[in-house]
């Protein structure tokens, strides 16, 4: 049951995250020009009202439909939401209903498309899919207009009335009993974007602001706890706490304080008391924001506070921070002081983790490292940035990215996640090597991980045949797979974009590639084209490099020549000649070329090319 609720909540929060920029933009319009704004302009109500009434529900509906039913599911969902909004006789916004109707329509379109697969005559796929989706849209937009919208209005009336009574009762601060413990168990995005935000949007339409935007996003409780840790810690732990304070307060990434609270479960009490204190002050002072401050930084809270609310917001934040700080100091002073090098009992040291894992799957040269957190945006992005910097300093050229723990793909080689999310990460990417981290700011973890990876990479380097290709010339980033293009001109532009993105040529070089193709086709046989510029000494070439683009469906280069691989080689004089000679020998082998064409991921192509280069160098 909890897993189902967690999955639904994360889906809703992802839906909101993808539209958060629009919500903040609307909030800033209210702050600046709304009825309670700094420069009220009544004329702009004609802009703000339709955005609230139509735009936001349609965005949410389209996003939810697309997430399940792809683009067509999103389009039909948006179409139905129009009927939902037009059939609304009340003043309530249809944002919350849109978050339900959108995914529902996406699900219906997805199931319908699956049912149609084996029932559509050849050549009529587009006609059938589009027409039947249109009929579904017509049916449900009428249902939404006449029946679903009035039903939702009744439900919204109960929810809004109940939440209003809770606010006016003076006992809203008790909600911290649920919010604060749930946050440190990584349900923060579920609570904020799945529950509080839709309520806040409805309340904002009526009052111009909402306290619901402050309940989960208040950085005060976490700030107080981190300050207590900073004062009580020594050595590296003190430095980690200092960094966490800035990232949590200014960056708005609350996940950084969750591990500190989980070390000592009694620290949940100071968080709850701090949350209660802040919510009580917000209630008494009638504080509120005009949109969700995402991320939950004190800066975004002040940015989205309407005119006259800044002092109230700061007082609520200060109250929660002070209460949390003093009670956290008390709890920490009663506990046995840990040394700064103490180890987490729930997590093996990095060296032990990597030794136990590499026995099953050794480290190789090309690696895709993924940081995974609950939402895939805040703490994981920060961790990925920190590791990327450490790897660069160590001259290790791994691809480092971040995503949600439930969106991990099979091509991930290394997955790093918080210890409480590792099991979910293993379920999503069972073939990857998994590392558990207790804090995304743990500098010692990154340093030890980089050292271990470099050592393991060094040992495997001697065991396998691998080419020492200059890492500035060719890396996995120089490869794009499973592309499609309208014609060869678009394909040439795409491979040129790889060279631009990796810093080998300037944008003008693509025009030179097109001019060269107009003179004579660059298709050379064996399913390969080698697009290049007019002159090897082009001023638009910055440095030598190789780019490979794979087209499984093939690209027509004229005269019946179909290219499945486009390989672009750039350089000056001898550098380019050396690279071209390697490429020429490599692609002369039809079996080898077929392996490149059929490769399913970038690292497979990278390994094939590198090993081919290595073999040539060994023979020479």
FENRA-V813028 format. One record per residue. N is the residue number from 1. PHI is phi as a letter, one per 30 degrees, with the letter a starting at -180 (999 if undefined). BURIAL is + if it has 16 or more other ideal C-beta (glycine too) atoms within 10 Angstrom, else -. D_FIRST is the distance of its C-alpha to the first C-alpha in Angstrom with 1 decimal. Layout:
n;phi;burial;d_first
N;PHI;BURIAL;D_FIRST
N;PHI;BURIAL;D_FIRST
This chain:
n;phi;burial;d_first
1;999;-;0.0
2;d;-;3.8
3;d;-;5.4
4;d;-;5.2
5;d;-;6.3
6;d;+;8.6
7;d;-;9.9
8;d;-;10.7
9;d;+;12.2
10;d;+;14.2
11;d;+;15.5
12;d;+;16.8
13;d;+;18.3
14;d;+;20.0
15;e;+;21.4
16;d;+;22.9
17;e;+;24.2
18;d;+;26.2
19;c;+;27.9
20;d;+;28.3
21;d;-;32.0
22;d;-;32.7
23;d;+;30.9
24;d;+;33.0
25;d;-;36.2
26;d;+;35.7
27;d;+;35.2
28;d;+;38.4
29;e;+;40.3
30;d;+;39.3
31;d;+;40.3
32;d;+;43.6
33;b;+;44.7
34;d;+;42.4
35;d;-;43.8
36;c;+;42.8
37;d;+;43.6
38;d;-;46.5
39;b;-;48.6
40;e;-;47.5
41;b;-;48.5
42;e;-;48.0
43;e;-;48.7
44;d;+;45.6
45;d;-;43.4
46;d;-;44.1
47;c;-;42.3
48;d;+;39.4
49;d;-;38.5
50;d;-;38.1
51;d;+;36.1
52;d;+;33.6
53;d;+;33.8
54;c;+;33.8
55;e;-;33.5
56;d;+;30.2
57;e;+;28.2
58;d;+;29.9
59;e;+;29.1
60;d;+;25.4
61;d;+;25.5
62;d;+;27.5
63;d;+;25.4
64;d;+;22.1
65;d;+;24.0
66;d;+;25.7
67;d;+;22.6
68;c;+;21.5
69;c;+;24.8
70;h;-;27.3
71;d;-;30.4
72;d;+;31.0
73;d;+;27.4
74;d;+;28.1
75;d;+;31.5
76;d;+;30.4
77;d;+;27.5
78;d;+;30.2
79;d;+;32.5
80;d;+;30.1
81;d;+;29.3
82;e;+;33.1
83;d;+;33.0
84;d;+;30.1
85;d;+;32.1
86;d;-;35.4
87;d;+;34.1
88;d;+;32.9
89;d;-;35.5
90;c;-;34.1
91;c;-;34.3
92;d;+;30.6
93;d;+;29.6
94;c;+;27.4
95;d;+;25.5
96;d;+;22.1
97;e;+;22.6
98;d;+;23.9
99;d;+;20.6
100;c;+;19.1
101;d;+;22.2
102;e;+;23.0
103;d;+;20.0
104;d;+;20.2
105;d;+;23.9
106;d;+;23.4
107;d;+;21.1
108;d;+;23.8
109;d;+;26.5
110;d;+;24.9
111;d;-;24.4
112;d;+;27.9
113;e;+;29.5
114;d;-;28.0
115;d;-;29.4
116;d;-;32.8
117;e;-;33.3
118;c;-;35.3
119;c;-;36.9
120;c;-;38.8
121;d;-;42.5
122;e;-;43.5
123;j;-;44.5
124;c;-;42.8
125;e;-;39.3
126;d;-;39.6
127;d;-;41.1
128;d;-;38.4
129;e;+;35.4
130;d;-;36.8
131;d;-;38.2
132;d;+;35.1
133;d;+;32.9
134;d;-;35.5
135;d;-;35.4
136;d;+;31.6
137;d;+;32.2
138;d;-;34.9
139;d;-;33.0
140;d;+;30.0
141;d;+;32.2
142;d;-;34.0
143;d;-;30.9
144;d;+;29.7
145;d;+;33.1
146;c;-;33.7
147;b;-;30.3
148;d;+;27.2
149;d;+;28.8
150;e;-;30.0
151;d;-;26.6
152;d;+;25.0
153;e;+;27.8
154;d;-;27.1
155;d;-;23.5
156;d;+;24.7
157;d;-;27.3
158;d;-;24.9
159;d;-;22.8
160;d;+;26.0
161;d;-;27.8
162;d;-;25.1
163;d;+;25.0
164;d;-;28.8
165;d;-;29.1
166;d;-;26.9
167;d;+;29.2
168;d;-;32.3
169;d;-;31.4
170;i;-;32.0
171;c;-;28.7
172;d;+;26.8
173;d;+;27.3
174;d;-;24.8
175;d;+;22.0
176;d;+;22.8
177;d;-;21.1
178;c;-;17.7
179;d;+;19.0
180;d;+;20.9
181;d;+;18.5
182;d;-;15.7
183;d;+;18.5
184;d;+;19.5
185;c;-;16.0
186;i;+;16.5
187;c;+;14.5
188;d;+;18.0
189;d;+;18.2
190;d;+;15.0
191;d;+;16.4
192;d;+;19.9
193;d;+;19.9
194;d;+;16.9
195;b;+;17.7
196;d;+;21.1
197;d;+;23.1
198;e;+;22.9
199;d;+;23.9
200;d;+;26.6
201;d;+;28.0
202;d;+;28.5
203;d;+;30.0
204;d;+;32.3
205;d;+;33.8
206;d;-;34.9
207;c;-;36.0
208;i;+;36.6
209;a;+;34.1
210;a;+;30.8
211;d;+;29.6
212;d;+;26.0
213;d;+;27.2
214;c;+;28.2
215;d;+;25.3
216;c;+;23.2
217;d;+;26.0
218;e;+;28.5
219;d;+;29.7
220;e;+;31.5
221;e;+;29.1
222;d;+;28.7
223;d;+;32.4
224;d;+;33.4
225;d;+;31.4
226;d;+;32.9
227;d;+;36.4
228;d;+;36.1
229;d;+;35.2
230;d;+;38.1
231;d;-;40.6
232;d;+;39.6
233;c;+;39.4
234;b;-;42.2
235;i;-;43.0
236;d;-;40.5
237;d;+;37.6
238;d;-;39.6
239;d;-;40.0
240;d;+;36.3
241;d;+;35.6
242;d;+;38.3
243;d;+;36.9
244;d;+;33.4
245;e;+;34.9
246;d;-;36.5
247;d;+;33.6
248;d;+;31.2
249;d;+;33.7
250;d;-;35.6
251;d;+;33.2
252;i;+;30.2
253;c;+;27.9
254;d;+;25.9
255;e;+;24.1
256;d;+;27.4
257;c;+;27.1
258;e;+;23.6
259;d;+;25.0
260;d;+;27.8
261;d;+;25.4
262;d;+;23.4
263;d;+;26.7
264;b;-;27.2
265;e;-;24.2
266;d;-;26.7
267;d;+;27.3
268;d;+;24.1
269;d;+;26.3
270;e;+;29.0
271;d;+;26.5
272;d;+;25.1
273;d;+;28.7
274;d;+;29.8
275;d;+;27.2
276;d;+;28.2
277;d;+;31.8
278;d;+;31.5
279;d;+;29.5
280;d;+;32.1
281;d;+;34.9
282;e;+;33.4
283;d;+;33.0
284;d;-;36.6
285;c;-;38.1
286;h;-;36.2
287;d;+;35.2
288;a;+;33.3
289;b;+;33.1
290;c;+;33.7
291;a;+;30.8
292;d;+;28.0
293;d;+;29.8
294;b;+;28.1
295;d;+;28.5
296;d;+;28.5
297;c;+;32.1
298;d;+;34.6
299;d;-;36.8
300;d;+;34.4
301;d;+;33.8
302;d;-;37.6
303;d;+;38.1
304;c;+;35.8
305;d;+;37.1
306;d;+;39.5
307;e;-;43.1
308;i;-;43.5
309;c;+;39.9
310;d;-;40.5
311;d;-;41.7
312;d;+;38.9
313;d;+;36.3
314;d;+;38.3
315;d;+;38.6
316;d;+;34.9
317;d;+;34.3
318;d;+;37.1
319;d;+;35.9
320;d;+;32.4
321;d;+;34.1
322;d;+;36.7
323;d;+;34.5
324;d;+;32.0
325;d;+;35.0
326;d;-;36.9
327;d;+;34.0
328;d;+;33.0
329;e;+;36.6
330;d;-;36.6
331;d;+;33.5
332;d;+;35.0
333;d;-;38.4
334;d;-;37.1
335;d;-;35.4
336;d;-;37.4
337;d;-;38.5
338;c;-;37.3
339;d;-;39.8
340;d;-;39.1
341;c;-;38.8
342;d;-;36.3
343;c;-;33.6
344;d;+;29.8
345;d;-;29.0
346;c;-;25.7
347;b;+;27.5
348;d;-;30.5
349;e;-;33.5
350;e;+;33.7
351;d;-;36.7
352;d;-;34.9
353;d;+;31.9
354;d;+;34.2
355;d;-;36.4
356;d;-;33.7
357;d;+;32.2
358;d;+;35.5
359;d;-;36.6
360;c;-;34.2
361;b;-;34.7
362;d;-;37.8
363;d;+;38.2
364;b;+;40.1
365;d;+;42.1
366;c;+;39.8
367;b;+;36.3
368;c;+;33.5
369;c;+;31.6
370;b;+;28.3
371;c;+;26.8
372;b;+;23.1
373;b;+;21.2
374;d;+;18.0
375;c;+;20.0
376;i;+;22.9
377;b;+;25.6
378;d;+;26.4
379;d;+;26.5
380;d;+;26.5
381;d;+;29.4
382;d;+;31.2
383;d;+;30.7
384;d;+;31.9
385;d;-;35.0
386;d;+;35.8
387;d;+;35.6
388;e;+;37.5
389;d;-;40.3
390;d;+;40.4
391;d;+;40.6
392;d;-;43.3
393;d;-;45.3
394;d;-;45.1
395;i;-;46.1
396;c;+;43.0
397;c;-;42.2
398;d;+;38.5
399;d;+;36.4
400;c;+;33.8
401;b;+;31.0
402;b;+;27.7
403;a;+;24.4
404;d;+;20.7
405;d;+;19.0
406;c;+;17.2
407;c;-;20.6
408;d;+;22.6
409;c;-;25.2
410;d;-;26.8
411;d;+;30.1
412;d;+;29.0
413;c;+;31.1
414;b;+;30.0
415;b;+;26.6
416;c;+;26.5
417;b;+;23.4
418;d;+;22.5
419;e;+;21.8
420;d;+;18.2
421;c;+;17.6
422;d;+;19.8
423;d;-;17.3
424;d;+;15.6
425;d;+;19.2
426;d;+;20.3
427;d;-;17.7
428;d;+;19.0
429;b;+;22.6
430;d;-;23.2
431;c;-;26.9
432;d;+;27.6
433;c;+;28.8
434;c;+;26.3
435;b;+;27.4
436;c;+;25.6
437;b;+;26.9
438;c;+;26.5
439;b;+;28.2
440;d;+;29.1
441;c;+;32.5
442;d;+;33.4
443;d;-;36.8
444;d;-;37.4
445;d;+;34.4
446;d;+;35.8
447;d;-;39.3
448;d;+;38.5
449;d;+;36.3
450;d;+;39.2
451;d;-;41.7
452;d;+;39.8
453;d;+;39.2
454;d;-;42.8
455;d;-;44.0
456;d;+;41.9
457;d;+;42.9
458;d;-;46.5
459;d;-;46.4
460;d;-;44.8
461;d;-;47.3
462;d;-;50.1
463;d;-;48.4
464;c;-;47.7
465;d;-;50.2
466;b;+;49.2
467;d;+;51.4
468;c;-;52.1
469;d;+;51.8
470;e;-;52.3
471;d;-;48.8
472;d;-;50.2
473;d;+;51.4
474;a;+;48.4
475;b;+;44.7
476;e;+;41.4
477;d;-;41.5
478;d;+;44.7
479;b;+;42.8
480;b;+;40.9
481;b;+;39.5
482;h;-;38.7
483;d;+;40.5
484;b;-;42.2
485;a;+;45.1
486;d;-;47.3
487;a;-;50.5
488;d;+;52.1
489;d;+;52.8
490;d;-;49.1
491;d;+;48.4
492;d;+;51.3
493;d;+;49.9
494;d;+;46.5
495;d;+;48.0
496;d;+;50.2
497;d;+;47.2
498;d;+;46.0
499;d;+;49.4
500;d;+;49.2
501;d;-;45.8
502;c;+;46.8
503;i;-;50.0
504;c;+;52.6
505;b;+;54.2
506;c;-;54.6
507;e;-;53.4
508;d;-;56.9
509;d;+;56.8
510;d;+;54.7
511;d;-;57.7
512;d;+;59.9
513;d;+;57.6
514;d;+;57.9
515;d;-;61.7
516;d;+;62.0
517;d;+;60.0
518;d;-;62.4
519;d;-;65.4
520;a;-;64.1
521;d;+;60.9
522;c;+;59.1
523;d;+;57.7
524;c;-;59.2
525;j;-;57.9
526;h;+;55.3
527;i;+;52.7
528;b;+;53.2
529;b;+;54.5
530;b;+;55.6
531;d;+;55.8
532;a;+;57.9
533;d;+;60.1
534;d;-;63.8
535;b;-;65.1
536;d;-;64.0
537;c;-;65.3
538;e;+;63.3
539;d;-;63.0
540;d;+;59.4
541;d;+;58.4
542;c;+;57.1
543;a;+;56.5
544;d;+;56.1
545;a;+;52.9
546;b;+;51.3
547;b;+;48.6
548;b;+;47.0
549;b;+;45.2
550;c;+;43.8
551;b;+;43.9
552;e;-;42.5
553;d;-;44.0
554;i;-;47.3
555;b;+;49.5
556;d;-;52.9
557;c;+;55.7
558;i;-;58.4
559;h;-;60.7
560;i;-;57.9
561;d;+;56.7
562;c;-;52.9
563;c;+;51.4
564;c;+;48.0
565;b;+;48.5
566;c;+;50.0
567;c;+;51.3
568;c;+;53.0
569;b;+;55.2
570;b;+;56.8
571;l;+;59.3
572;c;-;62.9
573;h;-;65.7
574;d;-;65.3
575;d;+;61.6
576;d;+;60.7
577;e;-;63.2
578;d;-;61.5
579;d;+;58.0
580;d;+;59.3
581;d;-;61.1
582;d;+;57.9
583;d;+;56.0
584;e;-;58.9
585;d;-;59.0
586;d;+;55.2
587;d;+;54.9
588;d;-;57.9
589;d;-;55.7
590;d;-;54.2
591;d;-;51.7
592;d;+;50.5
593;d;+;50.2
594;d;-;48.1
595;d;-;45.7
596;d;+;45.4
597;d;+;44.9
598;c;-;42.1
599;e;+;40.3
600;c;-;36.6
601;a;+;36.3
602;d;+;38.6
603;d;+;38.8
604;d;+;40.1
605;d;+;42.9
606;d;+;43.6
607;d;+;44.0
608;d;+;46.3
609;d;+;48.5
610;d;+;48.8
611;d;-;49.7
612;d;+;52.2
613;d;+;53.8
614;d;+;53.9
615;d;-;55.6
616;d;-;58.2
617;d;-;58.9
618;d;-;59.3
619;d;-;61.8
620;d;-;63.8
